[in-house]
Amino acid sequence: MRSSTATTLAAIVSVASAQHKLPASEVPFIGGNIFNVSDPKLLNYTFTYTKPFDPSVYGGYYNWAVSNETVAAANFSGYDVGQGYYIPDGSYTIYPFFLLNEGKPNAINKTALFPTHEDDNDCSQKVKKILHIVFENEVFSWTMSDPYWQLLATKGKLLTNSHGITHPSLPNYAALISGDFFGIDHEDFYNVNATTIYDLLDDKGINYATYAEWYDPISTHRGPLDCNNYIFNGPIDSTNPDWNSQIYRRLDVPALLFSSYTSDYTRCSKIYDANNTFADHVKTHTLPAYTFYVPDMLHNAHDPESNSDYVHQPTTAGSWFNSFLDLYLPELEKQGTLVVATMDEATWQNDDDSTPNNNNHIVTMLFGAGVTPNTKDDTYITHYGVLRGAIQNFGLGSLGRNDTNATNGNLYDFFDHKKAEDI
């Protein structure tokens, strides 16, 4: 039996009270691919250290601690330059364990954020399931100039005033499930000690899962399906040296960013290799109520195909996603599933986050249950509003962060009013 979330969080908080330095003996267990820095396997690896943020900026509202003795490796298992593979720069890198905290840990509020009333249909559950698919780094105008994304818009509802929270990618993934990005302004082996929507779902007994392409659950002393915290995995994506990299990234999997999730073995067992499980779970009607599908670096618009160039990143993702919907959407809709497709952030064609200033304007599209195809909505929404909509649909409590801020919009308001039991 797993320990309660409250107990797990309390234990993690107690070991992270010291600012900046976290002894290896106090690092909460977070699954596979975690090494002692002196492990002989890491002899040829380069150590890199990037602070998540400057704590003085936040005056103690957020803080972090780090263990330089406990590291995660950018593991290129199965690929070696001696075997003739091109190995990109940075592949043999190790990252220290960073634990990020709220200065005052935020417990969940179990009281429903949106109280339900028998005569108030606005608080009823509209869809049975919500499936999130997050794409990468494309500004709205560039994405919607692509014919594949234009075709996608005819299949669902296009939200024309949708916005990411910050830059770079990683903190946006954290924001989607926690209502905050905790000051993060870099990308490294960060582990956030904070509550998430998974705590709210557990409180209500609502099931959830993550399906990540090329993710490989690992066997440890805790069991055979433990969290695997490798930084990268999967095959190399192309023959173009400018884009050669493994096509799985830990930072794209929201659940793995939270030590409050990965320190719990039962939760780890709910992260699957999408390539081997997703189709079966859809077919057998065992897809949980709240899920993330994590496309790889070719499918998520981050990288172009090997025979194309930089400007065809949206094309690579758009063609894949059209096929994905053709294959799964009819069955998902029958099961009352709302598919929410969004970008993590908006960068310009030259990868500059701020020039020209694009206001983090991203594409978000809705498909399936509760959606009228080939429609648009110009109402403002952010990632926090996406989280808020899931909370309202499932009648959850609150995290006490930006999920309670109505100015961020509300996903719940964008899909049609129809009770889930009638779907």
HELIX and SHEET records of a PDB file:
HELIX    1   1 THR A    5  VAL A   15  1                                  11    
HELIX    2   2 ALA A   24  GLU A   26  5                                   3    
HELIX    3   3 PRO A   40  LEU A   42  5                                   3    
HELIX    4   4 PRO A   55  TYR A   58  1                                   4    
HELIX    5   5 VAL A   81  GLN A   83  5                                   3    
HELIX    6   6 ASN A  121  CYS A  123  5                                   3    
HELIX    7   7 PHE A  140  THR A  143  1                                   4    
HELIX    8   8 PRO A  147  LYS A  155  1                                   9    
HELIX    9   9 SER A  169  SER A  178  1                                  10    
HELIX   10  10 ILE A  197  LYS A  204  1                                   8    
HELIX   11  11 ARG A  250  ASP A  252  5                                   3    
HELIX   12  12 PRO A  254  LEU A  257  5                                   4    
HELIX   13  13 SER A  259  THR A  262  1                                   4    
HELIX   14  14 TYR A  265  CYS A  268  1                                   4    
HELIX   15  15 ALA A  274  LYS A  283  1                                  10    
HELIX   16  16 TYR A  310  HIS A  312  5                                   3    
HELIX   17  17 GLN A  313  LYS A  334  1                                  22    
HELIX   18  18 HIS A  383  ASN A  393  1                                  11    
HELIX   19  19 ASN A  402  THR A  404  5                                   3    
HELIX   20  20 ALA A  406  ASN A  408  5                                   3    
HELIX   21  21 LEU A  411  ASP A  413  5                                   3    
HELIX   22  22 ALA A  420  ASP A  422  5                                   3    
SHEET    1   A 3 HIS A  20  LYS A  21  0                                        
SHEET    2   A 3 TYR A  62  ALA A  73  1                                        
SHEET    3   A 3 ILE A  34  ASN A  36 -1                                        
SHEET    1   B 4 HIS A  20  LYS A  21  0                                        
SHEET    2   B 4 TYR A  62  ALA A  73  1                                        
SHEET    3   B 4 THR A  93  GLU A 102 -1                                        
SHEET    4   B 4 THR A  46  PHE A  47  1                                        
SHEET    1   C 4 HIS A  20  LYS A  21  0                                        
SHEET    2   C 4 TYR A  62  ALA A  73  1                                        
SHEET    3   C 4 THR A  93  GLU A 102 -1                                        
SHEET    4   C 4 TYR A 190  ASN A 193  1                                        
SHEET    1   D 8 ILE A 271  ASP A 273  0                                        
SHEET    2   D 8 TYR A 208  ALA A 212  1                                        
SHEET    3   D 8 TYR A 290  VAL A 294  1                                        
SHEET    4   D 8 LYS A 129  PHE A 135  1                                        
SHEET    5   D 8 THR A 337  MET A 343  1                                        
SHEET    6   D 8 HIS A 361  GLY A 368 -1                                        
SHEET    7   D 8 LYS A 157  HIS A 163 -1                                        
SHEET    8   D 8 THR A 375  ASP A 377  1                                        
SHEET    1   E 8 ILE A 271  ASP A 273  0                                        
SHEET    2   E 8 TYR A 208  ALA A 212  1                                        
SHEET    3   E 8 TYR A 290  VAL A 294  1                                        
SHEET    4   E 8 LYS A 129  PHE A 135  1                                        
SHEET    5   E 8 THR A 337  MET A 343  1                                        
SHEET    6   E 8 HIS A 361  GLY A 368 -1                                        
SHEET    7   E 8 LYS A 157  HIS A 163 -1                                        
SHEET    8   E 8 ILE A 381  THR A 382  1                                        
SHEET    1   F 2 ILE A 218  THR A 220  0                                        
SHEET    2   F 2 GLY A 223  ASP A 226 -1                                        
SHEET    1   G 2 PHE A 232  ILE A 236  0                                        
SHEET    2   G 2 GLN A 246  ARG A 249 -1                                        
END                                                                             
